[in-house]
């Protein structure tokens, strides 16, 4: 187990959803090597919901258990992630995770190979975020 995998396990019990955003530059790692490392790490947490957002060439991530895998065409990644954050900020209290990604797909018109590519999921439940009240100590 690598150090970064250990850190995931150290904090994972506090969360019901793990989000992984892959912004890849092939100058550092090959896409295949990076994809395999992410798969190996995520398979260590099989019972947690995972949202994985990756460039379009990462195809095998959807096969990891309990994963919603969203692929995007990377020529306009900044606009894609900006729109995703806007949807999360606006809809997290009313929509489930899959519906938010479907809204992202509707708002991201694929033009000149940019934007939303595909979405695959193998989730056993429909993940929805819940607001928790913070505990304040006096």
N, C-alpha and C positions, 0 to 999 in steps of 0.2 A: 504494500500500500504506500503510495506516495504521500508526501506531506500535505499537498493540497486536498487529497481525498480524505485525510485525517481531519482536516479543518471542516470539511463538509459534515462529517459525522458528529463532530463536536457540537455543532450548532443546529443540526437538522431537526432535533426533537422539538424545537420551538416553532416550527413552521409546518403548514399543511400543504404548501405549494413551493416548489423550487423552480426558479426561472433561470434559464441559461440563454444568453444572447451571444451569438458567435459572429464576430466581425473579423473576417479572416484576411490576412495579407500573406500571400504565398512566399514572400521573401524570408519569413521566419520558419514556417512549418509547411509541409505539403498538406493539402486539404485532406487527403486520406489519413495521414498520421494524426492530424488534429481531430478528425471525426472519430477515429478509433479510440483515442484517448477519452473523448467526451462520452462515448458509448460505454467504455469500461468503467468510468467513474459513475455514470448514472445507473448502471446495472447494480451497483452496490446499495442503492436505495430503491428497491423495487416497489414498495408500498406507498410511496409518496407521489402526489400529482406533480408532473413536470411539464413546464412550458419551455420548449426549446425553439428558438428563432435562429435560423441560419441562412447563409447564402444558398442559392438554388442547387449547387453541386453536391450538397450534403443530403443524401437520400436515405441512408440507412438508419438515421436517428429515430424515425417513426416506429421502428420495431422494438424499441426499448419499452418495457412494460409501463403502463400508466403515464403515457406521454402524449401531449398535444404538440405536434411538430409543424411549425409554420416556416415555409421557405420563401425567400424573397430574391428578386434579381438585384444584384448588388450595385448596379450603376447609380442608384439614387437612394442609398441606404439611409442617409441623414433624414431625408423627407419621410421615408418609411417609418423609421423609429420615432420621429417627432409626432407623426400622426398616431402611432400606436400609444404613445404616452398620453396624448390628448384624449384618446378614447378611454384609456384606463382611468384617467382623472375624472372624466365626466360620467362614466357608466359603471364603475366598479360596485356601486351600491345596488344597482338595479338589474344588471345583466350577469349571466354566467360567463365563464372564460371563453367557451366556444362561441357564444353569441357576440362577444366583443371582437373576436378574431374574424367572424363573418362580417361584422360591420367594417372592420379594417379592409377586408377584401373588397367590399362594395365601394369604399371610398378611394381605393387605390387603383385607378385605371392603369392597366398595363400599357405603357406607351414606349415605343422604342426599346423594348426589353427591360423596362424599369418597373419596380413596384412588386406587388404581391405575386407570388408564383403558385403555391399550393398549400393545402392544409390537410394533414392526416392525424387521426387520433385513435388511440386504443385505451381510452379511459373507462374505468368501471363505474364511475359516478360522474355527475355533472358538476364540476367545481364552481363554487360561488364564494365570493369574498364576504366576510362578515366583519362588521365594525366591532371592535372591542373597546370597552371603556377602560381608560388608563387608571391605574391605582395611584393615588397621590398620598404620600405620607406627610404628616405634619410634624 
